[in-house]
Amino acid sequence: MTARIWGFAGLALVLAMGLGAAPGFAQSAVERANRGLVYIATGSTLTTDARMVEDLADVLDDGATHRIVSMVGKGSVQDLADLRVLRGIDVAIVQADVLDRARAAHAPLGIDNVTYIAKLYNEEFHLLAPASVKSVGDLAGKKVNFGLPGDGTTVTAARIFGLLKIKVEATAYDPAMALEKLRSGEISALAEVSAKPAPLFAMLREQDGLHLVAIPLKAELASTYIPARFSAEDYPGLVGPSETIDTVAVGAVMVAATLAPDSERYRNVSSFVDAFFTQFSKLLDPGHHPKWSEVNLAAELPTMRRFPAADQWIRRNGGAAQPVGMSEQQMRDIFAKFLDERAKLGGGPAMTPQQKAELFDQFKQWQEGKAR
């Protein structure tokens, strides 16, 4: 029905402009076609962000009051810059550590004026390499692709390797090109930040001779990133049936452009936020990306201001319920088991109960939006 309504609106517009209809009619058709229009910048088509915006459009587009259009960008760094200077971009999905870096570097063009709509899902750090690379330490002195300059992976990869004190030679190819160079042996590994399952890795098979390299959860990483894990369910061609691969993840954040409160674009974004939050439960339905189950709309970013319409919705509705999940004690037990398994596999000393509790508290603070 939605498609039919929109089809009628588009047909009216074509007829009005192509058959010499009265100017007033053509103008009203244009206004209807652009009513509630919001442009959202995402990562490349090889990331999950574009799929998430498709889900938003599927739920919110009604052909009359809301229209969501995805704009494929060049990664979090460039998308954040474009949000502030390019005409027409209303909203962007960027990595939390990219926001942190921009703020710490006192980036120009008003980063302090950018507001966030919601803290979304986690995006996992993927490190793909041939079987000869047994651990991340084996990559010391070798070529590792960090992605193109505007890509958020360049920020995360540089930070992770820096915190691990592993010096590598960073290359700057797009993910598809990097994969070919990895296969040919021109580079030793490629890094990619994307919500699992990432399209780039989902197509790989066991016969490709590649695997995901584990990232050790050291204290230096735990202060910025959260523990994550890959399984065969995520990547059956890269992870064995009974195998798990430890890694870390960074949060994805939906941010809004700095818009004049009395402008049409501001009203459109406010209307989008209200519809997104109100109809959020529909994004949890089968057929939409499983990452929506990680979203807690009430989670806060202490270092940023929330977009007014989002803040008002949260206050008006008494917060947004986190998706139904496990109890805190269950989470603590699983977290502790995760740390024990990691220590056993890595051959390192086991953590004390106090150390596990402190690390879990850091993780919980990040999850609740009290830390980054």
matplotlib code that plots the C-alpha trace (Angstrom):
import matplotlib.pyplot as plt

x = [0.0, 2.9, 4.5, 1.2, 0.7, 4.2, 3.7, 0.7, 2.6, 5.5, 3.0, 1.3, 4.7, 5.7, 2.4, 2.5, 6.0, 5.8, 2.3, 2.4, 0.1, -0.5, 2.5, 0.6, -0.2, 3.4, 4.7, 2.3, 3.3, 7.0, 6.2, 4.4, 7.3, 9.8, 7.6, 9.5, 12.6, 15.8, 19.1, 21.3, 25.0, 26.3, 29.5, 30.1, 27.9, 30.3, 29.4, 26.3, 25.2, 23.6, 21.5, 20.4, 19.2, 17.3, 15.5, 14.6, 13.2, 11.2, 9.6, 9.2, 8.6, 4.8, 4.7, 3.0, 4.9, 8.3, 10.9, 14.4, 17.1, 20.5, 23.6, 26.6, 29.6, 33.3, 33.4, 33.0, 35.7, 34.6, 30.9, 31.4, 33.1, 30.5, 27.7, 29.1, 29.8, 27.9, 24.4, 21.6, 23.0, 20.8, 22.0, 25.0, 26.0, 29.6, 31.9, 32.2, 36.0, 35.9, 33.8, 36.3, 39.2, 37.6, 36.8, 40.3, 41.9, 39.7, 38.5, 37.3, 33.8, 32.0, 32.2, 31.0, 27.7, 27.0, 24.3, 23.6, 20.2, 21.0, 23.8, 23.2, 24.7, 28.3, 30.6, 33.2, 36.9, 37.7, 41.4, 41.6, 44.8, 46.2, 46.6, 50.3, 49.4, 48.7, 48.4, 48.2, 51.8, 52.9, 52.0, 54.8, 56.7, 54.3, 51.7, 48.2, 45.4, 43.7, 41.4, 41.0, 41.8, 38.1, 37.2, 36.6, 38.7, 41.8, 41.1, 40.3, 43.0, 45.7, 44.5, 44.3, 47.7, 49.1, 47.6, 49.0, 52.4, 52.6, 54.2, 52.9, 53.1, 49.6, 48.3, 45.3, 43.2, 39.4, 38.2, 37.5, 40.9, 42.6, 41.0, 42.5, 45.9, 45.6, 44.8, 47.8, 50.2, 50.9, 49.7, 49.6, 46.3, 43.3, 41.4, 37.7, 35.3, 31.8, 28.8, 28.8, 28.1, 29.9, 29.1, 32.8, 33.6, 30.3, 31.2, 34.5, 34.8, 37.2, 39.0, 40.1, 42.7, 41.9, 40.9, 40.0, 42.8, 42.0, 42.5, 43.5, 41.4, 44.2, 43.5, 44.6, 41.9, 39.2, 39.2, 38.1, 36.6, 34.3, 34.9, 33.2, 33.4, 33.0, 31.5, 30.6, 27.1, 28.6, 31.1, 30.7, 33.5, 36.0, 35.3, 35.0, 31.8, 33.2, 35.5, 35.2, 37.4, 37.9, 37.9, 36.8, 34.0, 33.2, 29.8, 28.0, 26.3, 23.6, 24.4, 22.4, 23.7, 23.6, 20.3, 18.4, 15.5, 13.0, 14.1, 12.2, 15.2, 15.2, 11.4, 12.0, 14.7, 12.6, 9.7, 12.1, 13.3, 9.8, 8.8, 12.1, 11.8, 8.0, 8.2, 11.5, 10.0, 9.2, 12.9, 13.2, 10.8, 12.2, 13.7, 15.5, 19.2, 19.8, 22.0, 18.9, 18.5, 21.7, 20.2, 19.1, 17.6, 18.0, 21.8, 23.6, 26.9, 28.1, 30.4, 27.7, 24.4, 21.4, 19.4, 16.4, 13.6, 15.4, 15.9, 12.3, 11.0, 13.1, 11.9, 8.3, 8.3, 10.3, 13.3, 13.4, 13.4, 16.4, 15.7, 14.7, 17.8, 19.6, 19.8, 22.9, 24.1, 23.8, 25.8, 28.5, 28.7, 29.1, 31.6, 33.7, 33.7, 34.7, 37.7, 38.7, 38.6, 40.6, 43.3, 43.4, 43.7, 46.3, 48.4, 48.2, 47.4, 43.8, 42.2, 41.2, 37.4, 38.1, 39.8, 36.8, 34.3, 36.2, 36.4, 32.7, 31.8, 33.7, 31.8, 28.5, 29.3, 30.0, 26.8, 24.7, 26.3, 28.3, 31.6, 32.7]
y = [0.0, 2.3, 1.8, 2.4, 5.7, 6.9, 5.7, 7.9, 10.9, 10.3, 9.9, 13.2, 14.9, 13.6, 14.6, 18.0, 18.8, 17.0, 17.9, 21.7, 21.6, 24.8, 26.0, 25.8, 22.1, 21.3, 23.1, 21.3, 17.9, 18.8, 19.7, 16.4, 14.5, 16.2, 16.1, 14.7, 14.1, 13.2, 12.3, 9.9, 9.4, 5.9, 3.9, 2.2, -0.6, -3.1, -2.0, -2.7, 0.9, 1.1, -2.0, -0.4, 2.7, 0.5, -1.0, 2.5, 3.4, 0.1, 1.0, 4.7, 5.6, 6.0, 8.0, 10.9, 12.1, 10.5, 9.7, 8.3, 8.4, 6.7, 8.5, 6.2, 8.1, 7.3, 6.3, 7.8, 10.4, 11.8, 11.5, 13.6, 16.3, 16.1, 16.4, 19.8, 21.3, 19.5, 20.8, 18.3, 15.8, 15.8, 12.8, 10.5, 7.2, 7.4, 5.6, 6.8, 6.8, 9.0, 11.5, 11.3, 11.9, 14.9, 16.4, 15.8, 17.3, 20.4, 19.7, 22.8, 23.4, 23.1, 19.5, 20.9, 21.9, 18.4, 16.6, 12.9, 11.3, 7.9, 5.6, 2.6, -0.9, -2.1, -2.4, -5.1, -4.8, -7.4, -8.4, -10.7, -12.6, -15.8, -18.9, -18.2, -15.3, -17.0, -13.9, -10.1, -10.0, -11.8, -8.7, -6.5, -4.8, -6.1, -4.3, -4.1, -2.3, 0.4, 1.6, 4.9, 8.1, 9.0, 5.6, 5.2, 2.0, 4.2, 5.7, 2.4, 0.3, 2.9, 3.2, -0.6, -1.3, 1.6, 0.5, -3.1, -1.5, -3.4, -1.3, -2.2, -0.6, 0.8, 0.8, 2.7, 0.6, 0.4, -2.9, -4.7, -3.9, -4.8, -8.2, -8.9, -7.7, -9.9, -12.9, -12.1, -11.7, -8.0, -7.2, -9.4, -8.4, -6.1, -4.3, -3.4, -2.0, -3.1, -4.6, -8.3, -10.1, -7.7, -8.3, -8.2, -11.2, -13.1, -14.1, -15.8, -19.6, -22.0, -22.7, -19.0, -19.8, -16.8, -16.4, -13.7, -12.9, -12.7, -9.3, -9.7, -7.8, -5.9, -3.3, -0.6, -1.6, -2.2, 1.5, 2.5, -0.6, -3.4, -7.2, -8.9, -12.3, -14.0, -17.4, -19.8, -18.3, -15.0, -16.3, -20.0, -19.7, -18.2, -19.7, -23.4, -24.9, -25.0, -22.1, -18.5, -15.5, -12.7, -9.1, -5.7, -3.4, 0.3, 1.9, 3.5, 6.8, 8.5, 12.3, 15.2, 18.2, 21.6, 23.0, 26.2, 25.4, 27.3, 25.5, 22.8, 20.4, 20.8, 20.0, 17.0, 15.6, 16.2, 14.4, 11.5, 11.2, 11.0, 8.3, 6.4, 6.3, 5.6, 2.8, 1.3, -2.0, -2.7, -2.7, -5.8, -7.8, -10.7, -9.6, -6.6, -6.6, -8.4, -5.5, -3.5, -5.8, -4.1, -0.6, 1.1, 4.5, 5.9, 5.3, 8.6, 10.0, 12.2, 14.3, 15.2, 17.0, 15.1, 16.4, 18.3, 16.2, 13.0, 14.4, 15.5, 12.1, 10.3, 12.7, 12.5, 8.7, 8.2, 6.7, 4.0, 0.4, -1.6, -4.7, -7.7, -9.7, -11.5, -10.4, -8.6, -11.7, -13.7, -11.1, -11.1, -14.9, -15.0, -12.1, -13.9, -17.1, -15.1, -13.7, -17.2, -18.8, -15.9, -16.3, -20.1, -19.9, -17.1, -19.0, -16.0, -15.7, -15.9, -12.7, -12.4, -12.0, -8.4, -7.7, -9.4, -7.3, -4.1, -4.9, -5.8, -2.5, -0.7, -2.7, -1.9, 1.8, 1.8, -0.1, 2.4, 5.3, 6.5, 5.8, 5.6]
z = [0.0, 0.9, -2.5, -4.2, -2.4, -3.2, -6.8, -7.1, -5.7, -8.2, -11.1, -10.2, -10.1, -13.5, -15.0, -13.5, -14.8, -18.1, -19.3, -18.6, -15.6, -13.7, -11.7, -8.4, -9.0, -9.8, -6.8, -4.5, -6.0, -5.3, -1.7, -1.2, -2.7, -0.3, 2.8, 5.7, 3.6, 5.6, 4.0, 6.1, 5.3, 5.9, 5.2, 2.0, 0.6, 2.1, 5.7, 7.7, 8.1, 4.7, 5.6, 8.8, 7.0, 4.6, 7.6, 8.8, 5.4, 5.4, 8.7, 8.5, 4.8, 4.4, 1.1, 2.8, 5.9, 6.0, 3.3, 4.3, 1.7, 2.3, 1.0, 0.6, 2.1, 2.5, 6.1, 9.5, 9.3, 6.0, 6.9, 10.0, 8.0, 5.3, 7.9, 8.8, 5.4, 2.6, 1.7, 2.2, 4.6, 7.7, 9.7, 9.7, 11.4, 12.7, 15.1, 18.7, 18.6, 15.5, 17.5, 20.4, 18.1, 16.4, 19.8, 21.2, 18.1, 18.4, 14.9, 13.0, 11.6, 14.8, 16.1, 19.5, 17.8, 16.5, 18.5, 18.8, 18.2, 19.6, 20.5, 18.3, 18.0, 18.3, 15.3, 15.5, 14.6, 12.0, 11.3, 8.3, 7.5, 5.9, 8.0, 8.4, 10.7, 14.1, 16.3, 15.9, 17.1, 13.9, 11.9, 13.4, 10.6, 8.0, 5.7, 7.2, 5.4, 7.5, 4.8, 2.9, 4.7, 5.3, 6.7, 10.5, 10.3, 9.9, 13.4, 15.1, 13.6, 14.3, 17.9, 18.5, 17.1, 19.0, 22.3, 21.6, 20.8, 17.5, 14.7, 11.2, 7.8, 7.2, 3.6, 2.3, -0.1, -0.2, 1.4, -1.9, -3.3, 0.0, -0.1, -3.5, -2.4, 0.7, -1.6, -3.8, -0.8, -1.4, 2.1, 5.3, 6.7, 6.4, 9.1, 8.9, 11.4, 10.6, 12.4, 12.0, 9.8, 7.4, 3.8, 2.8, 5.0, 4.7, 1.2, 2.2, 2.4, 4.1, 0.8, 0.6, 3.2, 5.3, 8.9, 11.5, 13.9, 17.6, 19.3, 23.0, 25.5, 27.3, 29.9, 27.5, 25.1, 27.7, 28.6, 25.1, 23.5, 24.6, 24.3, 21.3, 19.7, 16.3, 15.9, 13.1, 13.1, 12.1, 9.6, 8.8, 6.2, 8.6, 12.0, 12.8, 14.2, 17.8, 17.5, 18.8, 17.9, 20.5, 19.3, 20.4, 19.2, 19.0, 19.2, 16.3, 16.9, 14.9, 14.8, 13.4, 11.4, 13.0, 11.6, 12.2, 14.5, 12.3, 9.1, 7.2, 7.5, 11.3, 11.4, 9.1, 11.3, 14.4, 12.8, 11.8, 15.3, 16.8, 14.2, 14.7, 18.5, 18.5, 16.0, 17.2, 18.2, 14.6, 13.8, 16.1, 13.9, 11.8, 8.5, 9.9, 10.9, 14.2, 15.4, 16.2, 19.3, 20.8, 20.6, 23.8, 22.8, 26.4, 26.4, 26.8, 25.6, 28.4, 26.2, 23.7, 23.7, 22.5, 19.6, 21.2, 19.7, 20.8, 24.3, 24.6, 23.4, 26.0, 28.8, 27.6, 27.5, 30.7, 28.8, 26.2, 27.3, 26.5, 24.4, 26.4, 27.4, 30.2, 33.8, 35.1, 37.0, 33.8, 32.0, 34.8, 34.6, 30.8, 31.0, 33.6, 31.5, 28.5, 30.4, 31.8, 28.3, 26.8, 29.5, 29.0, 25.2, 25.5, 28.1, 30.4, 34.1, 35.1, 36.4, 40.0, 40.8, 41.7, 38.3, 36.5, 38.5, 37.7, 34.0, 33.9, 35.6, 32.9, 30.3, 32.0, 32.1, 28.4, 27.6, 29.7, 28.0, 31.0, 29.2, 25.6]

ax = plt.figure().add_subplot(projection="3d")
ax.plot(x, y, z, "-o")
ax.set_aspect("equal")
plt.show()
